[in-house]
Amino acid sequence: MSQKTLKSIWNNFFNLGIIQAAVMLMQLLAIPLITKKYGLATFGEVALASSIGPFLANLVNYGTNLSDVKDVSIHRNDKVKLSFIFSEIFWLRLIVFLTITTTITITTITTKSEYLILWLSILPLIASEIFNPLYFLIGIEKIQWISWGNIIARALSLGLIFSFNLDQFVSVYLNLMLSVPLFILYSILFFIIIRKFDLNISSRPFFQLREKLKRNFYVTFNGSSVILQQSIFMYVAAGTVNPSTLGAYGIINKLLGTVRQIVSNFSSAIYPEAAQLFHDSRSKWKVFRKKIQVGYILFFLIVALFTFKFANIGSMLFTYKEDPTTILFFRYFSLVPLALALNANNVLELHLEKQYKKMFDISLLTILSSGMISILLTRYFHESVIGLYPLIIESTCLVIYTLFLRFNKSKSHE
């Protein structure tokens, strides 16, 4: 791997890491600000909206942040092709956004739902995904544009929450404070890209968009399945274990989400290089993949040893005491990042091959597996065993993805 390649990967990873760091900082700082000024009940309403908003935004994005990076990377010097890709994604996202917003608005109005105004307050967050240029900036390796922009947008949101004292429609205005700066940022970047790269937004025949809607459905479902893996277990466990055990698991669940984002950021950082190698030569891609896997193994084995050895310190950091259940769950968790990381290149390879139907099949299997494992662990074992769920489900995913890839390769050689 050349020094130039390593520098490019590091720059991409660093800038993507800034995005996640900004999001995490926003979550940490916004919570005490809101609860101190407006109480837990108001924060509960904001949390409800914030759990729905990102999910719907993910639907509007419709997997394009993953499926189109390769095409942008390959055709980065072809203005006509870039305009085609840019236009297609814009119209696809707009169609999905209008479909979702129309359906939910009609449903909330006809059912006289009390959440109508709360739903309207998260519309800027959902609409921002129409303009989100992350896929384009990853492809041309200019991620710093959106990274630093995200920090500014998050800081602006915090400033608004801190500066204004609200006395009515509090949760609505708070949601707007959290979402409008992001909408403005993505809109500005969207038009800057059009101007800088001299792109043309042209209409697209519906049959072209229909094909992409079908193809990216699998990518979107696959992304949602990762969220569902954890949601299913939390829902099942909530009704069967005591609150303190569930709280200890909640810490591990939060750590799992953080590790998943770090690994996802790294995968996104290496995507342009991987896409180019995959396009040029499969053998070069295999060599590159092997080096990344070795790096994952070495790094996350060290992480596993530290996590297992210093589990009591982890418990102190999160619970301010050496809680036996939390310590046990930390030790269960120690190998989870390794299993998750080893599977990252399997997922990446399926994206490079555009095997979206296979990814859909895998997602169905993982959701089914998570449901069965959740029921088994919570109904037939002692509640202290629930801390094994992340290791079991991530190992299961690793096995399923690996088998699918091997079956696909053996079938292609026939």
Long-range contacts (C-beta under 8 A, 24 or more apart in sequence): 1-288, 1-291, 5-273, 8-141, 8-272, 8-273, 9-269, 9-270, 9-273, 10-269, 11-141, 11-143, 11-144, 11-269, 12-138, 12-141, 12-143, 12-268, 12-269, 12-270, 12-272, 13-265, 13-266, 13-269, 13-270, 15-143, 15-144, 15-146, 15-147, 16-138, 16-143, 16-147, 16-265, 16-266, 16-268, 16-269, 17-262, 17-265, 18-147, 18-148, 18-150, 18-151, 19-146, 19-147, 19-150, 19-265, 20-261, 20-262, 20-265, 22-147, 22-150, 22-151, 22-154, 23-150, 23-154, 24-258, 25-154, 26-154, 26-157, 26-158, 26-178, 29-158, 30-157, 30-158, 30-161, 30-178, 33-158, 33-161, 33-162, 34-161, 34-174, 37-161, 37-165, 38-166, 38-170, 38-174, 42-170, 42-171, 42-174, 45-118, 45-171, 46-171, 46-174, 46-175, 46-178, 48-118, 49-118, 49-119, 49-121, 49-122, 49-171, 49-175, 50-122, 50-175, 50-178, 52-119, 52-122, 53-122, 53-125, 53-126, 53-175, 53-179, 54-125, 55-224, 55-227, 56-100, 56-104, 56-122, 56-126, 57-125, 57-126, 57-128, 57-129, 58-129, 58-220, 58-223, 58-224, 59-96, 59-100, 59-220, 59-224, 60-93, 60-96, 60-97, 60-100, 60-126, 60-127, 60-129, 60-130, 61-93, 61-129, 61-132, 61-220, 62-92, 62-93, 62-96, 62-213, 62-216, 62-217, 62-219, 62-220, 63-216, 63-217, 63-218, 63-219, 63-220, 63-222, 63-223, 64-89, 64-92, 64-93, 64-135, 64-216, 65-132, 65-134, 65-135, 65-138, 66-135, 66-219, 66-223, 66-351, 67-215, 67-216, 67-219, 67-351, 67-354, 67-356, 68-135, 68-139, 69-135, 69-138, 69-139, 69-268, 69-271, 69-272, 69-275, 70-139, 70-271, 70-275, 70-278, 70-279, 70-351, 70-352, 71-139, 72-135, 72-136, 72-138, 72-139, 72-140, 73-138, 73-139, 73-140, 73-141, 73-271, 73-272, 73-275, 73-276, 74-275, 74-276, 74-279, 76-139, 76-140, 79-197, 79-198, 79-199, 82-197, 82-199, 83-199, 83-200, 83-201, 83-202, 86-136, 86-193, 86-194, 86-199, 86-201, 87-199, 87-200, 87-201, 87-202, 87-203, 87-204, 88-204, 88-208, 88-209, 88-212, 89-135, 90-130, 90-201, 91-203, 91-204, 91-209, 92-209, 92-212, 92-213, 92-216, 93-129, 93-130, 94-130, 95-209, 95-213, 96-213, 97-126, 97-127, 97-129, 97-130, 100-126, 101-126, 117-169, 117-172, 118-171, 118-172, 118-175, 120-172, 121-171, 121-172, 121-173, 121-175, 121-176, 121-179, 122-175, 122-179, 123-179, 124-176, 124-179, 124-180, 124-182, 124-183, 125-175, 125-178, 125-179, 125-182, 125-183, 127-183, 128-179, 128-182, 128-183, 128-185, 128-186, 128-187, 129-186, 131-183, 131-186, 131-187, 131-189, 131-190, 132-186, 133-186, 133-189, 133-190, 133-193, 136-193, 137-189, 137-193, 138-268, 138-271, 138-272, 139-272, 141-272, 143-269, 145-189, 145-192, 146-185, 146-189, 149-185, 149-188, 149-189, 150-182, 150-185, 152-181, 152-185, 153-181, 153-182, 153-184, 153-185, 154-181, 156-181, 157-181, 157-182, 215-354, 215-356, 216-356, 217-356, 217-360, 218-356, 218-357, 218-359, 218-360, 218-363, 219-351, 219-356, 219-359, 221-360, 221-363, 222-356, 222-359, 222-360, 222-362, 222-363, 224-363, 225-363, 225-364, 225-366, 225-367, 226-260, 228-367, 228-370, 229-366, 229-367, 229-370, 229-393, 230-256, 230-257, 232-367, 232-370, 232-371, 232-374, 233-370, 233-373, 233-374, 233-386, 233-389, 233-393, 236-371, 236-374, 236-375, 236-378, 237-374, 237-377, 237-378, 237-386, 240-378, 240-379, 240-383, 241-378, 241-383, 241-386, 242-383, 244-325, 245-325, 245-383, 245-384, 245-386, 248-319, 248-323, 248-325, 248-326, 248-329, 248-387, 249-329, 249-386, 249-387, 249-389, 251-318, 251-319, 251-326, 251-329, 252-329, 252-330, 252-332, 252-333, 252-387, 252-390, 253-390, 255-333, 256-333, 256-336, 256-340, 256-390, 259-336, 259-337, 259-340, 260-340, 263-337, 263-340, 263-341, 263-344, 264-344, 266-344, 267-344, 267-345, 267-347, 267-348, 270-348, 271-348, 271-351, 274-348, 274-352, 275-352, 278-352, 285-352, 289-345, 289-349, 292-345, 293-342, 293-345, 296-338, 296-341, 296-342, 296-344, 296-345, 297-338, 297-342, 299-341, 300-337, 300-338, 300-341, 301-338, 303-334, 303-337, 303-338, 304-334, 304-335, 304-337, 304-338, 305-334, 307-331, 307-333, 307-334, 308-334, 325-384, 325-387, 328-384, 328-387, 329-387, 332-387, 332-388, 332-390, 332-391, 333-387, 333-390, 333-391, 335-391, 336-390, 336-391, 336-394, 339-391, 339-394, 339-395, 339-397, 339-398, 340-394, 342-398, 343-394, 343-397, 343-398, 343-401, 343-402, 346-398, 346-401, 346-402, 346-405, 347-401, 349-405, 350-401, 350-404, 350-405, 353-408, 355-408, 358-404, 358-408, 361-404, 362-400, 362-401, 362-404, 365-400, 366-393, 366-396, 366-397, 366-400, 369-393, 369-396, 369-400
